[in-house]
Protein backbone atom coordinates (compact mmCIF):
# COMPACT_ATOMS: atom_id res chain seq x y z
CA UNK A 1 0.00 0.00 0.00
CA UNK A 2 1.30 3.44 -0.87
CA UNK A 3 1.84 6.00 1.85
CA UNK A 4 1.69 9.77 1.74
CA UNK A 5 3.15 12.45 3.95
CA UNK A 6 0.79 15.05 5.34
CA UNK A 7 1.48 18.09 7.44
CA UNK A 8 -0.88 19.21 10.20
CA UNK A 9 -2.59 21.99 8.27
CA UNK A 10 -2.22 20.67 4.74
CA UNK A 11 -5.08 20.54 2.27
CA UNK A 12 -4.34 16.83 1.81
CA UNK A 13 -5.01 16.16 5.47
CA UNK A 14 -8.21 18.21 5.40
CA UNK A 15 -9.42 16.40 2.28
CA UNK A 16 -8.56 13.01 3.78
CA UNK A 17 -10.41 13.82 7.01
CA UNK A 18 -13.42 15.05 5.04
CA UNK A 19 -13.51 11.88 2.92
CA UNK A 20 -13.23 9.71 6.04
CA UNK A 21 -16.00 11.62 7.79
CA UNK A 22 -18.27 11.19 4.77
CA UNK A 23 -17.59 7.43 4.69
CA UNK A 24 -18.14 7.15 8.44
CA UNK A 25 -21.47 8.98 8.14
CA UNK A 26 -22.52 6.74 5.26
CA UNK A 27 -21.59 3.54 7.11
CA UNK A 28 -23.30 4.77 10.27
CA UNK A 29 -26.48 5.15 8.24
CA UNK A 30 -26.29 1.87 6.34
CA UNK A 31 -24.18 -0.62 8.32
CA UNK A 32 -27.16 -2.64 9.50
CA UNK A 33 -29.34 -2.16 6.39
CA UNK A 34 -28.91 -5.78 5.19
CA UNK A 35 -30.73 -6.97 8.34
CA UNK A 36 -33.87 -4.94 7.63
CA UNK A 37 -36.43 -6.37 5.27
CA UNK A 38 -39.18 -4.59 3.44
CA UNK A 39 -42.50 -6.37 2.75
CA UNK A 40 -41.37 -7.48 -0.72
CA UNK A 41 -38.21 -9.08 0.72
CA UNK A 42 -40.24 -10.84 3.40
CA UNK A 43 -42.69 -12.23 0.84
CA UNK A 44 -39.77 -13.52 -1.22
CA UNK A 45 -38.16 -15.15 1.84
CA UNK A 46 -41.49 -16.66 2.92
CA UNK A 47 -41.59 -18.69 -0.28
CA UNK A 48 -38.16 -20.22 0.30
CA UNK A 49 -37.11 -23.31 2.19
CA UNK A 50 -35.73 -23.09 5.72
CA UNK A 51 -32.22 -23.73 4.38
CA UNK A 52 -32.49 -20.91 1.83
CA UNK A 53 -33.77 -18.55 4.54
CA UNK A 54 -30.85 -19.50 6.81
CA UNK A 55 -28.39 -18.98 3.95
CA UNK A 56 -29.84 -15.55 3.16
CA UNK A 57 -29.85 -14.49 6.82
CA UNK A 58 -26.27 -15.73 7.27
CA UNK A 59 -25.11 -13.81 4.20
CA UNK A 60 -26.82 -10.64 5.41
CA UNK A 61 -25.37 -11.02 8.92
CA UNK A 62 -21.89 -11.40 7.48
CA UNK A 63 -22.38 -8.23 5.43
CA UNK A 64 -23.44 -6.34 8.57
CA UNK A 65 -20.37 -7.58 10.47
CA UNK A 66 -18.11 -6.52 7.59
CA UNK A 67 -19.73 -3.07 7.52
CA UNK A 68 -19.22 -2.69 11.27
CA UNK A 69 -15.58 -3.80 10.94
CA UNK A 70 -15.06 -1.20 8.22
CA UNK A 71 -16.72 1.46 10.35
CA UNK A 72 -14.46 0.68 13.30
CA UNK A 73 -11.35 0.73 11.12
CA UNK A 74 -12.38 4.12 9.69
CA UNK A 75 -13.00 5.47 13.18
CA UNK A 76 -9.50 4.39 14.27
CA UNK A 77 -7.97 5.96 11.18
CA UNK A 78 -9.92 9.17 11.79
CA UNK A 79 -8.63 9.27 15.38
CA UNK A 80 -5.06 8.80 14.13
CA UNK A 81 -5.46 11.64 11.64
CA UNK A 82 -6.81 13.90 14.37
CA UNK A 83 -3.64 13.27 16.37
CA UNK A 84 -1.37 14.67 13.63
CA UNK A 85 0.19 17.82 15.01
Secondary structure as UniProt FT lines:
FT   TURN            8..9
FT   HELIX           11..30
FT   TURN            31..32
FT   HELIX           33..35
FT   HELIX           39..46
FT   HELIX           50..82
//
